Amino acid sequence: MSTTALEPGARYAGYRVVKLLGRGGMGVVYEAARDDGGAKVALKILHAHLHSNTNVVKRFEREAAFVRRLSGEHVVPLVDFGVGDDGSLFMALELVLGRPLDVALAADGPPPIAEVVRLSIEIARGLLAAHDKGVVHRDLKPANVMLEERPGAPPRARVCDFGLGKALGDEGFATKLTDKSMVFGTPEYMAPEQVTGDAIDVRTDVYSLGCVMYELLTGRPPFVGKTSMATLTMHLSDDVVPPSERAPHRRVPPALDAVVLRALSREPGARYQTVGELARALADVSTAPTASIDPLGMTQASDAGEPTRSRPVVVSVRPQTATGTRPRPVTSRTPPPSPRARWAPWAVTVALAVAVGASVGWFFTR
């Protein structure tokens, strides 16, 4: 039986397929129910043709290991992991009823300011659940945040898809899976240290969350170039246009502008040092008289929420790098504390890579 084309009603590893939820380069995701009558799950099955790729298999297993550690209402926990009847690897995740944040943005546009703050704090709480277990997401973006529908309550943000996740301090294991010169992430949401291939930590996710917040406020990420390589270069050399200037009609409060710009600082040391610190800063922002926000606890606020969807990219930082696609640039009032010269050699390297040629591996983690 082909694991890439299971029909509704088909049985697989103790589950009955209900419907197809989506497919990508790594695998296929189905809504499924346990044969024993248990709760429905999101059943993620690795493509059969990838089982001969040792690195891909190890990454899939590592993602399951990461997610198994996580718990909390703002992540999507693992329910099951194993090998199907046909030898295919699978993982079963809690089924979240709702839609991805990127789909909501495309359909509804940016949400109200108070909702941006509420959702951003909830995303921070999801990341905190991972960081507390020693895991950096490394590919946070709207497509990897589910908005869970809840009767009589605003949608709840839940961070998902740890396919490009990395355990803090696992440099030895990581280099067994990939060349040290490879960098991972989705160009529009990658921190400068990801672009340059430098060491990453929880502050890398702080930057990515800053990109998501910027898109929630303005309808687009802070940096969007004509190609993926152009976008990566912008993270290293361009300043960020404050959200209030990018979208003046949104009336973004100065305090919220400042929070987003600090999260997007080029130097990790100038950012919030933890997502918890970022969440507390967001809670201090006055957004609406009806918004009552506990940054690391429960939240209450208002309503719900013109992006372009991206794919994660694996890019070689050597003179054979990557290309890709997407729209254009932007500029920040808060320059990084270190001189821009620190990044200049990397910007030149990336620019040269464009001239030399392109080699990109696209990894779908959904």
C-alpha positions in Angstrom: 0.0 0.0 0.0 1.4 3.4 -0.9 1.7 5.7 2.1 1.6 8.7 -0.1 -2.0 8.0 -1.3 -4.1 6.5 1.5 -7.8 6.8 0.8 -10.4 7.7 3.5 -11.2 4.6 5.4 -7.7 3.0 4.8 -6.0 1.5 7.9 -2.4 2.2 8.8 -0.5 1.2 11.9 -3.6 1.0 14.1 -5.2 4.1 12.6 -8.1 4.7 10.2 -7.5 7.5 7.7 -10.3 10.2 7.7 -8.9 12.6 5.1 -5.8 14.1 3.6 -4.6 17.2 5.5 -1.6 18.1 3.3 1.6 16.9 1.7 5.1 18.2 1.2 8.6 17.2 0.3 9.1 15.2 3.5 5.8 13.4 3.8 2.0 13.3 3.9 -0.3 14.3 6.8 -3.7 12.8 7.3 -6.5 13.3 9.8 -6.9 9.8 11.3 -8.6 8.0 14.2 -7.3 5.2 16.3 -8.9 1.8 15.6 -9.6 1.4 19.3 -11.8 4.5 19.3 -9.2 7.0 20.7 -9.0 10.6 19.8 -8.3 11.8 16.3 -4.7 12.6 15.4 -2.7 14.3 12.7 -0.8 11.3 11.2 2.4 12.4 9.5 4.0 9.7 7.3 7.5 10.0 5.8 7.6 9.5 2.0 8.6 5.9 1.1 11.3 7.1 -1.3 13.1 9.0 1.5 13.6 5.9 3.7 16.9 5.3 1.9 18.2 8.7 2.9 19.8 8.2 6.3 19.9 11.9 7.1 16.2 12.4 6.4 15.3 9.4 8.5 17.4 10.6 11.4 15.8 14.1 11.2 12.4 12.6 11.2 13.3 10.5 14.3 14.9 13.5 15.9 11.8 15.6 15.3 9.7 12.9 17.1 12.2 12.9 19.9 12.0 16.7 20.3 8.2 16.8 20.2 7.9 13.9 22.7 9.6 16.2 25.3 7.1 18.9 24.9 3.9 19.6 26.7 1.6 22.6 27.3 -1.4 24.3 25.6 0.7 26.3 23.1 2.5 23.4 21.5 1.2 20.3 19.5 2.3 17.2 21.5 3.3 13.8 20.1 0.8 11.0 20.6 2.6 8.1 18.9 5.7 7.3 16.8 6.7 4.1 15.0 7.0 2.1 11.8 3.9 1.3 9.8 2.9 -2.0 8.3 4.8 -1.2 5.1 7.9 -0.1 6.9 7.3 3.6 6.6 8.1 5.9 9.6 5.2 7.8 11.0 4.3 10.1 13.9 0.9 10.9 15.3 0.4 14.4 16.7 -2.6 15.8 18.6 -5.1 17.0 16.0 -5.6 20.7 16.3 -8.9 22.0 14.9 -8.3 25.3 13.2 -6.0 26.7 10.5 -2.4 27.8 10.2 -1.6 31.4 11.0 -0.4 32.0 7.4 -3.7 30.9 6.0 -5.5 33.2 8.5 -3.3 36.1 7.4 -3.9 35.4 3.8 -7.7 35.2 4.2 -8.3 37.9 6.8 -5.3 40.2 6.7 -3.5 41.4 9.9 -5.5 41.1 13.1 -6.3 43.9 15.5 -3.3 45.2 17.5 -4.5 43.7 20.8 -4.9 40.4 19.0 -1.3 40.6 17.7 -0.1 41.1 21.2 -2.1 38.2 22.5 -1.1 35.8 19.8 2.5 36.8 20.0 2.6 36.1 23.8 1.0 32.7 23.2 3.6 31.9 20.5 6.3 32.9 22.9 4.8 30.5 25.5 5.0 27.7 22.9 8.6 28.5 22.2 9.3 28.7 25.9 7.9 25.2 26.4 10.5 24.0 23.8 13.4 26.1 25.2 12.8 24.8 28.7 13.4 21.3 27.3 16.5 22.4 25.5 15.1 22.6 22.0 15.3 25.6 19.6 12.7 25.6 16.9 14.8 27.1 14.1 12.0 27.5 11.6 9.3 29.6 13.4 7.0 31.2 10.8 3.2 31.7 10.4 2.9 28.4 8.6 4.2 26.6 11.7 1.7 28.2 14.1 -1.8 26.7 14.3 -4.7 28.8 15.4 -6.9 26.4 17.4 -10.6 27.1 17.2 -12.4 27.2 20.6 -16.1 27.7 21.1 -16.8 31.0 22.9 -13.1 31.9 23.1 -10.5 33.5 20.8 -8.3 31.2 18.8 -5.3 29.8 20.6 -1.8 29.9 19.1 0.0 26.5 19.1 3.6 26.1 17.8 4.1 23.1 15.7 6.5 21.5 13.2 9.9 21.0 14.8 11.3 19.4 11.6 14.3 21.8 11.6 14.5 21.9 15.4 17.9 21.7 17.1 18.8 20.6 20.6 20.9 23.1 22.5 24.4 21.7 22.8 24.0 18.9 20.3 26.7 20.3 17.9 28.4 16.9 17.6 25.2 15.1 16.7 24.2 17.9 14.3 27.4 17.7 12.3 26.8 14.0 11.8 23.6 14.9 10.0 24.9 17.9 8.0 27.9 19.7 6.8 28.8 22.6 9.2 28.6 25.0 6.2 24.9 24.3 5.8 22.3 26.6 7.3 18.6 25.9 7.8 15.4 27.9 8.0 13.0 29.9 5.9 14.7 33.0 4.5 12.1 35.6 5.5 12.2 34.5 9.2 15.9 33.5 9.6 18.1 35.3 12.2 21.4 36.7 10.9 23.4 34.0 12.8 21.4 31.4 10.9 22.3 33.0 7.6 26.0 33.1 8.5 26.0 29.6 9.9 27.1 30.8 13.3 26.0 29.1 16.6 22.3 29.5 17.4 20.5 29.6 20.7 17.1 30.7 22.1 17.7 34.2 20.9 17.5 32.9 17.3 13.8 32.0 17.9 13.4 35.5 19.5 14.4 37.0 16.1 12.1 34.7 14.2 9.2 35.6 16.5 10.1 39.3 15.8 9.6 38.6 12.1 6.2 36.9 12.8 5.1 39.9 14.9 6.2 42.3 12.2 4.1 40.4 9.7 1.1 40.3 12.0 1.3 44.1 12.3 2.1 45.0 8.7 1.0 42.1 6.5 4.5 41.2 5.4 7.8 40.1 6.9 10.5 42.7 7.6 12.7 41.6 4.7 11.4 40.2 1.4 13.8 40.2 -1.5 13.4 39.1 -5.1 15.2 35.9 -4.4 15.8 33.9 -1.2 19.5 34.9 -1.4 18.5 38.5 -1.6 16.3 38.1 1.4 19.1 36.4 3.4 21.4 39.2 2.5 18.9 41.8 3.8 18.9 40.2 7.3 22.7 40.9 7.4 22.9 44.4 5.9 19.5 46.2 5.8 17.8 48.1 8.6 14.2 47.4 9.6 11.5 49.9 8.7 9.5 50.3 12.0 6.0 48.6 11.8 4.4 52.0 12.4 6.0 53.4 9.2 5.5 50.3 7.1 1.8 50.3 8.0 0.8 53.8 9.3 -2.9 53.0 9.0 -2.5 50.4 11.7 -1.5 53.0 14.3 1.0 50.7 15.9 1.8 52.1 19.4 5.4 53.4 19.8 6.0 50.9 22.7 5.0 48.0 20.5 7.3 49.3 17.7 10.2 49.3 20.2 9.5 45.7 21.3 9.4 44.4 17.7 12.6 46.3 16.7 14.5 45.1 19.7 13.5 41.5 18.9 14.8 42.1 15.4 18.2 43.4 16.5 20.9 42.1 14.3 23.2 41.2 17.2 21.8 38.5 19.5 23.1 40.3 22.6 20.9 43.3 21.8 17.7 41.2 21.6 15.5 40.0 24.4 17.6 37.2 25.8 14.7 34.8 26.3 11.2 34.5 24.8 9.9 34.9 28.4 11.5 38.4 28.5 9.9 39.2 25.2 6.5 38.0 26.4 6.8 40.3 29.5 7.7 43.2 27.3 4.7 42.6 25.1 2.4 42.4 28.2 3.7 45.8 29.2 2.5 47.3 26.0 -0.8 49.2 26.3 -2.9 48.0 23.4 -6.6 48.1 24.4 -8.5 48.6 27.6 -10.1 45.2 27.1 -6.8 43.3 26.8 -5.8 41.7 30.1 -2.6 39.7 29.5 -0.5 37.5 31.7 2.6 36.9 29.6 3.5 33.5 30.9 0.1 32.4 32.1 -3.4 32.7 30.6 -4.4 35.6 28.2 -7.6 37.3 27.2 -8.2 39.8 24.4 -10.1 40.7 21.3 -10.7 39.4 17.7 -8.7 37.2 15.2 -6.2 37.1 12.0 -1.0 39.5 3.2 1.5 37.2 3.4 3.4 35.1 1.0 4.0 31.5 2.0 7.6 30.3 2.2 9.4 27.0 2.3 12.3 26.2 4.5 15.6 26.2 2.7 18.9 24.4 3.3 21.6 26.7 2.0 25.3 26.1 1.6 27.3 29.1 2.9 30.3 28.1 0.7 30.6 29.6 -2.8 27.8 27.3 -4.0 24.9 28.7 -2.2 21.2 29.0 -2.9 18.5 30.8 -4.7 14.8 31.0 -4.3 11.9 33.4 -4.7 9.9 36.1 -3.0 9.2 40.0 -3.1 11.3 42.9 -1.6 13.1 45.0 1.1 12.8 47.3 4.1 14.7 49.6 6.9 15.3 50.2 11.4 15.6 53.0 13.6 17.4 50.8 16.0 20.7 49.8 14.4 22.6 47.0 16.1 25.0 47.9 18.8 28.0 46.5 16.9 29.2 48.1 13.7 27.6 46.9 10.4 31.2 45.9 9.4 30.8 42.7 11.5 28.4 41.4 8.9 29.9 42.9 5.8 32.1 39.9 4.9 29.1 37.7 5.0 27.0 40.0 2.9 29.8 39.9 0.3 30.0 36.1 0.5 26.3 35.7 0.0 26.4 38.2 -2.9 29.3 36.3 -4.5 27.4 33.0 -4.1 24.5 34.4 -6.2 27.0 35.1 -9.0 28.8 31.8 -8.7 25.7 29.6 -8.9 22.8 28.0 -7.1 22.2 24.8 -5.2 19.3 24.7 -2.8 17.6 21.8 -1.0 14.0 22.4 -0.2 12.8 20.7 3.0 9.0 20.7 3.7 8.4 20.2 7.3 4.7 20.2 7.2 
